[in-house]
Amino acid sequence: MSFTFAYKQMQDDLADLSSAAATFIEKHSLSHLRELATDLENAIARARKEANKNFVWKTKSDAPIRICPSRNWKGRTNDFDLLHAEISIDFDCTYLPLTDRVRVNSGVTVVTVVDSGDVAKRKIFHFDAEEGGSEGRSGHPPLHMQFSGFVNDIPRLPCIVVHPADVINFVIFELHQSHWRKHITESKTRTKLRKFPSRQRERLRTVAQNWADALKDTSDHGLAILQRKIPAPMDL
């Protein structure tokens, strides 16, 4: 168990981000985002009626969230190779009737950065959310980032970004550096984002605070502590 979320807020955050970032997300992917939010709503409706509260929430295999190509990924200049990104989400979830929240038992958001001029050139990394721990297996921080390569398992870098909407936002920001910074200062964009920035700050603060609280333990090495199981899921 890694974290929980309020499904209505998840839907709102995805909708607000897609509205505010419509010029940064490819047009067909905006419909994929809407479909993702609808799938979540349908899954909750089924879970409320059925004894089995578990469900999988994911993007379709042929419908990743595609971020528009950009040459602005290295700062303020626009003269670098054109890159775009594709994002897919796959979460194993449980609906919690008592709190009306969704618990993520395990989940991954995969990002593929592609050279738009040579699609064979790609970099793949993912944000993992899981129980964590090291008993009988290699150590996994409950929230971490990994990169694909000749060895996929390492490194596993503890991170504070895990919420799908925040990962999408992170990738937009990485690819469209100064363009996105300018965009989010505009009053029209701030209106469209509504509560998304404050919710994002609270999510990042919650994860960072959990890491900070864990590191108050002086009985072990800090990096070993960051691989321990989460005693209770974080409410994000």
Stockholm file with secondary structure:
# STOCKHOLM 1.0

chainA/1-236         MSFTFAYKQMQDDLADLSSAAATFIEKHSLSHLRELATDLENAIARARKEANKNFVWKTKSDAPIRICPSRNWKGRTNDFDLLHAEISIDFDCTYLPLTDRVRVNSGVTVVTVVDSGDVAKRKIFHFDAEEGGSEGRSGHPPLHMQFSGFVNDIPRLPCIVVHPADVINFVIFELHQSHWRKHITESKTRTKLRKFPSRQRERLRTVAQNWADALKDTSDHGLAILQRKIPAPMDL
#=GR chainA/1-236 SS CCEEECHHHHHHHHHHHHHHTTTTBCHHHHHHHHHHHHHHHHHHHHHHHSSCCEEEEECCTTCCEEEEEESCTTSSCCCSCCEEEEEEEEEEEEEETTTTEEEEEEEEEEEEEEETTCTTCEEEEEEEECCCBCTTSCCBCSEEEEECSSSSSCCEEECSCCSHHHHHHHHHHHHSHHHHHHHTTSHHHHHHHTTHHHHHHHHHHHHHHHHHHHTTCCSSCHHHHTTSCCSSCEEC
#=GC SS_cons         CCEEECHHHHHHHHHHHHHHTTTTBCHHHHHHHHHHHHHHHHHHHHHHHSSCCEEEEECCTTCCEEEEEESCTTSSCCCSCCEEEEEEEEEEEEEETTTTEEEEEEEEEEEEEEETTCTTCEEEEEEEECCCBCTTSCCBCSEEEEECSSSSSCCEEECSCCSHHHHHHHHHHHHSHHHHHHHTTSHHHHHHHTTHHHHHHHHHHHHHHHHHHHTTCCSSCHHHHTTSCCSSCEEC
//
